[in-house]
Amino acid sequence: HHIYRCLSCRVAVWSVYGGVDKLLFVRVGTLDDPAAIAPDVHIYVRSKLPWVALPEGIPSFDAYYDSRTLWPQASLERRRAIFG
């Protein structure tokens, strides 16, 4: 995968995984108002610090998860349109 970073501060802004640049993963913390978007899931929580408290009611996973079982149908359809 490739991580694109801000040229001035080097913060990771978005990523491309699997060599496919049709689908980008934008880091919420880089948005002008990161508090405007709440997470749907928490991933890679196996490496979170013990004092980090995750909100109840939002799924969390030690590693990644099966998007086919968790993503809304509209999101799955957009993904299918991108990858064919």
C-alpha positions, 0 to 999 in steps of 0.5 A: 500500500502507499500512504500519501502525506502532507508535504509540509507536516508529513501527516498521513492524509490518505492511503491506497491499498492493493495498488488500486488508486480508485478507492482511497481511504481518507484519515478523518483526523486530517479533515477540517472538522474531524469531529463531524464524522463518527467512526462506523467501526474500530479496527486494529484495537489489539494495539490500542493503549489500555487507557483508550476507551472505545465507545459502546455500540460501535463494533471493534476488531482486533484486526480488520473485518469482513466488509461484506457483513458490515458495510451498508448495501449502498457502500458495497454496490459502490465498491463493486462499481469501482472494482468490477 
